Amino acid sequence: MKSKARVEAGRRNGLLARGKKSEEARQKCALNSVKHGLTAQTLVFANESKERFEAMRQFYYEEWQPESEYEASLVHLMVTNHWRIHRTMCVEKETIDLRQARMEHSGELKKEFDVIPEPVRLAIAYEKNQRTRHAG
């Protein structure tokens, strides 16, 4: 996390810059701060699509067009948080699906219920998952 003084110094230095000011040059420069390689190693897991992440990242930068390092860092936060939230949603779905499949396979629900509507099955799986998480 950058200090406020460092961010302000960067802004002052940016005002002194004599580089190209075209829109294309600004967009290219805005992407420089996120091309350090760390994101690909720590954010995108081996079983996830690096291409999909890169396409999403590119979309965000094209959509928001950050003009400073500070704005680029905010866009980077949006990208990384979107990616992590999506992953969490996928894990939650798969965890509940797995729990439901295990309950079905074990026959434990048939001991308690004659007919099990899907919302009830989902609620039981979710409840079992929550108990498991809090027990450990």
C-alpha positions in Angstrom: 0.0 0.0 0.0 1.4 3.3 -1.0 1.6 6.2 1.4 -0.4 9.4 0.7 2.9 11.3 0.4 4.2 8.9 -2.2 1.0 9.1 -4.2 1.1 12.9 -4.1 4.8 12.9 -5.1 3.9 10.7 -8.1 1.1 13.1 -9.1 3.5 16.1 -9.0 6.1 14.2 -11.0 3.5 13.2 -13.5 2.6 16.9 -14.1 6.3 17.5 -15.0 6.4 14.6 -17.5 7.0 15.6 -21.1 6.1 12.3 -22.7 3.5 11.5 -25.3 0.0 12.7 -24.4 -2.1 10.8 -27.0 -5.0 8.6 -25.8 -3.2 5.5 -27.2 0.0 6.3 -25.2 -2.0 7.0 -22.0 -3.8 3.6 -22.3 -0.5 1.8 -22.9 1.1 3.5 -19.9 -1.8 2.8 -17.7 -1.3 -1.0 -18.3 2.4 -0.8 -17.4 1.8 -0.9 -13.7 0.0 -4.3 -13.8 2.5 -6.2 -16.1 4.8 -7.3 -13.4 4.1 -11.0 -13.5 3.1 -11.4 -9.9 -0.6 -11.4 -10.6 -0.4 -14.5 -12.9 1.5 -16.4 -10.2 -0.6 -15.5 -7.1 -4.0 -14.7 -8.4 -4.7 -17.2 -11.2 -4.5 -20.7 -10.0 -2.9 -23.5 -12.1 -6.4 -24.9 -12.9 -7.8 -21.5 -13.9 -7.6 -19.9 -17.3 -4.9 -17.3 -17.6 -6.4 -16.3 -20.9 -9.8 -15.7 -19.4 -8.3 -13.6 -16.6 -6.3 -11.6 -19.1 -9.3 -11.0 -21.2 -11.3 -9.8 -18.2 -8.4 -7.6 -17.1 -8.1 -6.1 -20.6 -11.8 -5.4 -20.6 -11.7 -3.5 -17.3 -8.8 -1.3 -18.4 -10.4 -0.5 -21.8 -13.7 0.2 -20.0 -12.3 2.5 -17.2 -9.3 3.9 -19.1 -7.2 4.9 -16.0 -5.1 7.9 -16.6 -2.8 7.7 -13.5 -1.1 5.1 -11.4 -3.6 5.6 -8.7 -6.6 5.1 -11.1 -4.8 2.0 -12.5 -4.4 0.6 -9.0 -8.1 1.0 -8.4 -8.9 -0.8 -11.7 -6.5 -3.5 -10.7 -8.4 -3.9 -7.4 -11.7 -4.2 -9.3 -10.2 -6.9 -11.5 -8.7 -8.9 -8.7 -11.7 -8.7 -6.5 -14.0 -9.7 -9.3 -11.8 -12.7 -10.0 -11.7 -13.8 -6.4 -15.5 -13.3 -5.9 -16.2 -15.3 -9.0 -13.9 -18.1 -7.7 -15.6 -18.0 -4.3 -19.0 -18.3 -5.9 -17.8 -21.3 -7.9 -16.3 -23.0 -4.9 -19.5 -22.4 -2.9 -21.7 -23.9 -5.7 -19.4 -27.0 -6.1 -19.2 -27.5 -2.4 -22.9 -27.6 -2.0 -23.3 -29.8 -5.1 -20.7 -32.2 -3.7 -22.4 -32.3 -0.3 -25.8 -33.1 -2.0 -24.2 -35.9 -4.1 -22.7 -37.4 -1.0 -26.0 -37.2 0.9 -27.7 -38.9 -2.0 -25.1 -41.6 -2.4 -25.1 -42.4 1.4 -28.8 -42.7 1.5 -28.9 -40.7 4.7 -31.8 -38.4 3.5 -34.0 -41.4 2.6 -33.9 -42.5 6.2 -35.5 -39.2 7.3 -37.6 -38.2 4.3 -40.0 -39.9 1.8 -40.0 -37.0 -0.6 -37.2 -34.4 -0.7 -37.9 -31.2 -2.6 -34.8 -29.6 -4.1 -34.9 -26.5 -1.9 -34.9 -28.8 1.2 -32.0 -30.9 -0.2 -30.1 -27.7 -0.8 -30.9 -26.3 2.7 -29.7 -29.5 4.3 -26.5 -29.6 2.3 -25.8 -25.9 3.1 -26.5 -26.5 6.8 -24.2 -29.5 6.9 -21.5 -27.5 5.1 -21.8 -24.7 7.6 -21.6 -27.1 10.6 -18.5 -28.7 9.0 -16.8 -25.3 8.5 -17.5 -24.1 12.1 -16.5 -27.4 13.7 -12.9 -27.2 12.3 
